[in-house]
Amino acid sequence: MSTLLECKGLCKSYSGKPALRNVNLAIESGHIVGLLGPNGSGKTTLIKLINGLLTPTQGELYINQNPVGVESKKIVSYLPDHTYLDSGLRIREIISYFKDFYEDFDENRAYDMLSKMRINPGDKLKTMSKGTKEKVQLILVMSRRAKLYVLDEPIAGVDPAARDYILDIILSNYEEDATILISTHLITDIENILDQVIFLKQGEISLISSVDDIRGRQGKSVDALFREVFRC
Amino acid sequence: MLGKYMKHEFKETGKLLIPLNLVILAFTLLGMVMLGSRLLSTPAMALIGIASLTLYILTLFAIFIVVYVYFTVRFYKTMYQSQGYLTHTLPLSTGSIVNTKVFVSLFWVTVTVVFTTLSIIALVYTAMGQEWGKMAIDSDISFLKDLLFSFLLPCFSLTILGCLEQLLMIYASLAIGQLFRQYRVLASIGTFFVFYIALQILGTLTMFFTQFFSMDRLFHISENISGDSFIPFYRQLFSVSTIEVIVFCIVFYILCYWLTDKKLNLE
């Protein structure tokens, strides 16, 4: 297993207010990692730094030994926590856009998933419900054969029945040697698919552990440990 | 990859810019028909002619405003708002993204300027008809050549450069505005006005510094406006202005590029 994501002394401040403090982290390929923490703990900030949407105040970040840039963006597939596509476009046009820019984008996989979810590729995004838009975005992201999938709250906006289906999409479409980094509050829903967890507390890493360790040694579920660590 | 990005930018922006330029074309053809058929020669119809002319001028102004507002909003939305999440996660360098945006917007602004200029020329030619051609034949050929190469072409180049300067000033203002945590639009507008005022002050200072607008000179020009001093005066004015505009373009471009590359802040 090689190190896919590495953070060295990573810090990010907003107007002098720290959002991430001295984050040191190494994630290997081939894992499903949960990035967990309460609101304002720095999860989204870390995710944005990984995707180059924010610049670090201090520290270094490497993806597959490359700093964040053109090379890292070729292998990272990112799902933001909100709609980020032009709502005036048809899904077919967005698929063509993704196909043009990402060499690892599998067009057939995207159309296949759309048909399974009964979503018409000819529809415009603006005509869809929030939940359907989120499904479309997830389909696009998971249709890439990326090395690192970064999913920010992928199940937050959908009903409990759709959550299982979304998790199924994630599990059945990622490459075996790829890593998935999932940020969420809904720990119970994703607990069973995680290999590792990272707890973020007030911008600092408070725990990095394998899920087996938490269950075996501590005899707790990830959800129970989360509630214990982050009790108000 | 850069080519693909440019293709998509042209495709998206063309959805508005092509119809806008077709509007100019339609107004021009309509105007040519009206002027050519001498429909407006009666006093009653002259009133309609004046109204049409006013509408034509207002439409041209409106089109330019729409073009600039569109590119401002598009740049802001695709660079520093939700759609920026897609733009900045594409495997493209910041330079490729900024250069494409600047090139495509300048291309469409240039097309609109060309369409507008040709539209005005076509209408004036239709209205003046043969008199215009006669004036050209009667004029000294060397003066016409001088007029074209020393006045009209530099004037066109400076107009396009001026458009580039305006676009880059807007983009640099937005790049500064995105640094703020709140009231980003307000911050961008504020920055734009600061740039605009600074540009006016620096422009005036440059003219005085180079003693371009000395009172003696202005007096001399106003007395000999149709004489030999006309072309050299404008030639020098264009040279000074061109250098000034190029310098401002470089400053605004560097600001926009550097802030997007090193200080991107998609909170």
Contacts between the chains, C-beta under 8 A, distances in Angstrom:
chain1	res1	chain2	res2	distance
A	14	B	181	6.2
A	14	B	267	6.9
A	15	B	181	5.9
A	48	B	266	6.4
A	51	B	85	7.9
A	51	B	88	7.5
A	51	B	89	5.3
A	52	B	88	6.0
A	52	B	89	7.1
A	52	B	264	7.2
A	53	B	84	7.4
A	53	B	85	6.4
A	53	B	88	5.6
A	53	B	89	7.3
A	53	B	264	6.5
A	53	B	266	4.1
A	54	B	264	6.7
A	54	B	265	6.3
A	54	B	266	6.4
A	54	B	267	7.4
A	55	B	262	6.2
A	55	B	263	6.0
A	55	B	264	5.9
A	55	B	265	7.6
A	69	B	93	7.4
A	70	B	91	5.1
A	70	B	92	6.6
A	70	B	93	5.5
A	71	B	91	7.8
A	73	B	89	5.8
A	73	B	90	6.7
A	73	B	91	4.3
A	73	B	92	7.8
A	74	B	91	4.5
A	76	B	89	7.3
A	78	B	85	7.6
A	78	B	89	5.2
A	80	B	85	4.8
A	82	B	82	6.5
A	83	B	82	6.6
A	84	B	82	4.9
A	84	B	83	6.2
A	84	B	85	3.9
A	84	B	86	5.4
A	85	B	83	7.3
A	85	B	86	6.3
A	86	B	12	7.9
A	86	B	83	5.9
A	97	B	8	6.3
A	100	B	4	4.6
A	100	B	7	7.9
A	100	B	8	7.1
A	101	B	1	6.9
A	101	B	4	6.6
A	101	B	5	7.6
A	101	B	90	5.1
A	101	B	91	6.5
A	101	B	92	7.7
A	102	B	91	7.3
